Amino acid sequence: MRVSGKFVGIVILLSGLIAGASLYYLQVYGFYAAVPAPQGGVQLVSVVSDAPEEIPVSGFEAIDADSSPIRYRACFQTDLSLAMLTETYVGLDAPAPRNAPYWFDCFDAENIGAELEAGTMLAFLGRKNIHYGVDQIVAISDDGRGYIWHELNACGEKAYDGTVVGEECPPLERN
């Protein structure tokens, strides 16, 4: 039996299309799931106690994926003023919001970044080491819109790029 080159080409092309479509689906939709508000609510680290404290929020929406500790994204509303927040909680200088899937439309990383740069939104440390080497970042605008994402901290960057973590980082737990 003789196999035609056209047939082999079509099989290869279809296999590539199916694999590409599957990979796209898994990255954009498949791993994400809606999640409820975290136990303990939305938290910010206090400048006084250096411990996370719950803040009042409403309209909480969030997505997460088990495939990576930095895929968490959330949106909420709060009545707290930026003046009160800056006096009470640990602020951050230059956080960079990570993109969310386009279908999670309450979280627009480009607009959040522009507002952070313009100063109409401020970023705070939500929780340190929510996963090993990953901090939770909370940004709140002057009109009460809030956003949460996870970012690698210095220990996480070292742990994930393979360099020696060092004594300043907590011990890395291995399974």
Secondary structure by P-SEA (a helix, b strand, c coil): ccccaaaaaaaaaaaaaaaaaaaaaaaccccbbbbccccccbbbbbccccbbbbbbbccccccccccccccccccccccccaaaaaacbbbbcbbbbbbcccccccccaaaaaaaaaaccbbbbbccccccccbbbbbbbcccbbbbbbccccaaaaaaaacccccccccccccc
